[in-house]
Every structure is written in structure tokens, then in C-alpha cells.
């Protein structure tokens, strides 16, 4: 199965910006790469543009896991919206 690239905005609110959500995801999904393209973290919110690369099912699992951790996940351009 070929790898895909998925660009997403990750929004960390309600204290999530102070938790290692991306590290937890990277540890749980070592076969998915995470390339942080842009980030802004402030006291009440954190926003990151991240490029995820990997097998389609694994990328989707990683994005769902981020949602389970309380992170809002939205596509940067095109693709399906991952609720959160």
C-alpha cells in the first residue's frame, strides 16, 4: 500500500496545549511521520499545521487518536474532515 500525505491543522485548547499529545501519537504510531510546518502556542490555545505521512489506514488511526486525546483536527486543504 502506498503512503499518503495529509496536511492538518491541530488545535489544542482546554489545557491540551500543555500536554504532549503529538509525542504520545508519535510513540503510538511510529510508522507515521509528523512534519510540523507551522505552530503558535499561547496561554489558552495552541495551533499547529502538521504534515502526516504514512499508510492511509495508519494516518487515519493517528488522526482519530489525536481527536480521542481532545485535539481538534481539520484538513489544511482538501481531503476529508476529521471531526474533533
C-alpha positions as CSV (number, residue, x, y, z in Angstrom):
1,X,0.0,0.0,0.0
2,X,1.4,3.4,-0.9
3,X,1.9,6.2,1.5
4,X,-0.2,9.3,1.7
5,X,0.5,12.8,2.9
6,X,-2.2,14.6,4.9
7,X,-1.9,18.2,6.0
8,X,-3.9,19.1,9.0
9,X,-4.4,22.0,11.5
10,X,-4.3,20.7,15.0
11,X,-5.9,23.0,17.7
12,X,-5.1,22.4,21.3
13,X,-7.4,24.0,23.8
14,X,-8.6,23.5,27.4
15,X,-5.1,22.7,28.7
16,X,-4.2,20.3,25.8
17,X,-1.5,22.8,24.7
18,X,0.4,21.9,27.8
19,X,0.2,18.1,27.2
20,X,2.5,16.0,25.0
21,X,-0.4,14.9,22.6
22,X,1.8,14.8,19.5
23,X,4.5,12.9,21.3
24,X,2.0,10.4,22.5
25,X,0.7,10.0,19.0
26,X,4.2,9.6,17.5
27,X,5.1,7.0,20.1
28,X,1.9,5.0,19.4
29,X,2.2,5.3,15.6
30,X,6.0,5.1,14.9
31,X,5.2,4.3,11.2
32,X,3.5,7.7,10.7
33,X,5.8,10.7,10.3
34,X,4.9,14.1,11.6
35,X,6.3,17.2,10.0
36,X,5.4,20.4,11.9
37,X,5.1,23.1,9.3
38,X,3.9,26.0,11.4
39,X,3.0,26.4,15.1
40,X,1.7,29.0,17.5
41,X,1.3,28.3,21.2
42,X,-0.2,30.7,23.7
43,X,-1.6,30.6,27.2
44,X,-5.1,29.4,26.2
45,X,-4.6,27.8,22.8
46,X,-2.1,26.1,20.5
47,X,-2.4,25.7,16.8
48,X,-0.1,23.6,14.6
49,X,0.0,22.9,10.9
50,X,1.3,19.3,10.6
51,X,2.0,17.1,7.5
52,X,1.3,13.4,8.3
53,X,2.9,10.8,6.1
54,X,2.2,7.0,6.2
55,X,-0.1,4.3,5.0
56,X,-3.6,5.6,4.7
57,X,-5.2,3.5,7.4
58,X,-2.4,4.3,9.9
59,X,-2.6,8.1,9.2
60,X,-6.3,7.9,9.8
61,X,-5.8,6.0,13.0
62,X,-3.3,8.5,14.2
63,X,-5.7,11.4,13.5
64,X,-8.5,9.6,15.3
65,X,-6.2,9.1,18.3
66,X,-5.4,12.8,18.4
67,X,-9.2,13.5,18.5
68,X,-9.5,11.0,21.3
69,X,-6.9,13.0,23.2
70,X,-9.0,16.1,22.8
71,X,-7.2,17.7,19.9
72,X,-9.3,19.4,17.1
73,X,-8.2,18.1,13.7
74,X,-9.1,19.9,10.5
75,X,-7.6,19.5,7.0
76,X,-5.4,22.3,5.7
77,X,-6.6,21.7,2.1
78,X,-8.9,19.2,0.5
79,X,-9.4,15.7,1.9
80,X,-12.0,14.6,4.4
81,X,-12.6,16.4,7.6
82,X,-11.7,14.5,10.8
83,X,-14.1,15.6,13.4
84,X,-12.9,16.8,16.7
